[in-house]
C-alpha cells in the first residue's frame, strides 16, 4: 500500500469524533479509497468488517431495511463476515455505499447507537438517482480523496527528501541553478506522465514501462466512461468529459458547451449534467469570479467555468485517446522537454490538480482592458490573508506576462503577491515571483 496523506485525516477524525460521526470519503473510482480505509482499519482498530456493496449479498443489503433491532443486525454481520466486533474498538466500513442507499440512511441510527465507528466510501455518491428516496444523515463528516499528489508520488518511488528540501527552496526564494532545475523538471514531468492513480503508479514501479502505465490509464478512463453512460444514456456527459483537453487547448474564456454538443447551451439541464460530472470527482471545476477579491465564492459565475481532469496522468492519456500508444510521441517529448507550445495546458492541469489537492477551490478571471481593447486572463486566483494572489501558468519562458501586468494595474490594492508558474529556475522579477511548476504545491 502506498503512503497517503489522507491517513492523517482519518486518525484525526477517529480522535475528534469518538463515535459521534461517521466519516464519508468521496473520490473518483480507482483513487485508492478502499485500500487506505482497510489499511486504517487494520492498524487503528482491534477488528473491522468491510462491506463492499458492489459484491455484498442481498441478505446483507436487506439488513438495513429494518433498524428496529440493531443487535440482530450486528449479529448477522459478524456471522456473515466471521468477525468478532468489539464495542468502541471496531470499525464497520461501507464500501461503495452509493450502491446501497439504505445503508447510508442507516448511519444516523448506527452512530446514535455508538457501539462502533463507521467509514463510508463512495463514487458518484451525490447523484440524485442514488439519494432521492433516502434521508441524508447529518451525522456524516465528509472529506475528499484525490489522486496521489507529487509528494505522494515521490514517496512511492522511495524519495522522502526532495519535497522537504523544495519547501526550503520555496521559503528562501533563491534560485537553485538551471542544471538542477532541469533534473527536477524532468522528475516532475515523469509524474505528469504517470499521474497519481495508484494502479498507474504501481504499474510504473513494477514495469518501468510507460506503455504498461498507459494501458492502465486507458482502462481507468474506459471505466469512467462506462459510469457516465449509466447515469446519462445519451452520452452527453462522456462527450463533455472527453472534450476537456480540446476545450483547454482553445484558450477560450470558458468551457463552450455548444461547441461540444451542437445546439446545446449552458441552460439548467446542461448545468445539471455538469454538476453530475463534477460529483463524480473525475474532474476539477474552475469558476470565473466576477469580482476578484477575498470571498470569491460569492461572485463566482456558475455559467462560466473551465474543466480539468482530477489526475494529470489521465489527462495526458486522454489527449491522445484516439491513437494507439505506439503512435504517441507525447511521452518522449514531455520527458525531454520538447513539448509543443500548443500542449502547454498539461502544465495548467497539473497546477489545477496541485491546488485542488491542497484544499483550494479553483477560480480564474478574464477581463477587457479598456485602453488597449485586449482581453486578458489570469489562470488561477487564490486567497491568502485578506488579499489575493493572481497566477499565470506558462509552459516555457517568462518574458511575457501581460495578464499579470494588466491585472496589477487594475487591482493593485487587492494583490498580496503575483506568481508566474513555468518551467525555468526560481526567479524574482520586480514584484513577480517566477516559480518552477514543481513548487506550485507550496502556494
Secondary structure, 3 states (H helix, E strand, C coil): CCCCCHHHHHHHHHHHHCCCCEEEEECCCCCCHHHHHHHHHHHHCCEEEEEECCCCCHHHHHHHHCCCCHHHHHHHHHHHHCCCCCCCCEEEEEECHHHCHHHHHHHHHHHHHCCCEEEEEECCCCCHHHHCCCCCCCCEEEEECCCCCHHHHHHHCCCCCHHHHHHHHHHHCCCCCHHHHHHHHHHHHHHHHHCCCHHHHHHHHHHCCHHHHHHHHHHHHHHHHHHHHHHCCCCHHHHHHHCHHHHHHCCCCCCCHHHHCCCCCCCHHHHHHHHHHHHCCCEEEEEEECCCCCCHHHHEEEEEEEEEECCHHHHHHHHCCCCCHHHCCHHHHHHCCCCCHHHCHHHHHHHHHHHHHCCCCEEEEEEEECCCCEEEEECEEEEECCEEEEEEECCCCCCCCHHHHHHHHHHHHHECCEEEEECCCCEEECCEEEEEHHHHHHC
